[in-house]
Amino acid sequence: MKPLDKLVGTWKASGETTGELSYEWMEGGFFLIARGDTEQNGQRTKHVEIIGYDHEAGAEPAVPSRLYTNRGDSLSYTHEVDDKGMTSWFGPKGSPTFFKARWIDDDTLTGAWE
């Protein structure tokens, strides 16, 4: 999961969505836990997301996650992270709704939902 190491820490979100996101490894190092406190269109949302590889036999290497919000949402995402940036699909990889971002430097990731 080394590419996900780049996400560890606290991040400020700006643009259409504002707020703070934090990422930390769960004890054992198999799952990345993300927490967020954000606002979009005047609506504040808190969430927790559990991110980890899909280890099913024969499955394509993927980084699925499950995100839960204080509004009762339960959402699935699939992520790819590398040295150039990251893509997060809503649902499975290849979904038409996705977030595409690139690293500007070690402390800045810029992107948008498409």
N, C-alpha and C positions, 0 to 999 in steps of 0.2 A: 504493500500500500504506500510505498514511498512517495509517489506523486501527490497523494493527499496530504502529506506532511506540510506542503506549502500553505495549506488552508489553516493550520493550527494557529490560534491566537484570536485577537479581537479585531473586528473590522467595522468601519463606519460605512453605512449605505447612504448614497446621495442620488439625487435625480428624482424619478417618478416615485420611488420607494425610498424612504429615509429611515434611519434607525441604527441599531447596533446588532451585529452577529458575532457569535463566538464559537470556536471549534476546539475540541480537545479529544484526545484518545481515551477511550474507555480502558480501564485496567485490563491488561493483557495485550493491548494493541491491535485487536482484531476489528474494532468498530470505532468510527469517528462520531462523536456526539456534537451536534450543532444546536445552538440555542439562539433565538432571535426575538427582538422587540422592535417591531417596525411599524411604520404608518404609510398607508397608500390611500389616496383619494379621501383623506380625512378619517380613515378607519384604522385604529390601532390593533395590531395582532401580535400575540406572543406565540412562539412555536418551539418545539423540540423535534429534531430530526436524527434518525439513526442511519448511518451510512456504512455499508460494508459490502465486500465482494460476494457474488453469487457463486457458491461452490458446488452447484448441482453437477452431477456427472454429465459430461458432454456439452455443458452449457458454454456459450461464448463468454469469454471473460467480460464481465460487466460490473459496474459499481451501482447497484440499486440502493434506494433509500426509501424510508417511510417517514413522512412528516405529519405531526399532529399539532393542531392549533387550539388556542383557548376558545375558539368559536365552534369547536366540535368537528372540524375538518380532519380527514385522514387521507393524505395524498401520496401517490407513488411517483418517484422520479428515477431516472437512470443518468449517471454522471460519467464523464471522461475528463480526466485532468492530466495535463502534461506540462512540460517546461514552457510551452507557448501560450497555454491558456486552459480554458475548460468549456465544456458543453454540458448542459443539464436539460434533458428532455422531460417533459411532463408525460409520465408513463414510460413505455418502452423506448429503447434507442431507435431513432428514426421517426419518432412522432413528429407531426407537423408543428407542434408547439414546443419551442425550446429556447433556452437562454444561452447565448454564445458570448464568451468573454476572452480577452487576451491580457496577459501580464504586461504592464507598462514597466514595472520594476518589481522587486521582491515585496513591496508594500502596497502595490496598487494593481487592482484588477478592474478593467473597464469592459462593459458589455451591455447587452440589451436583450429583451425577449423578442423573438421573431415569430 
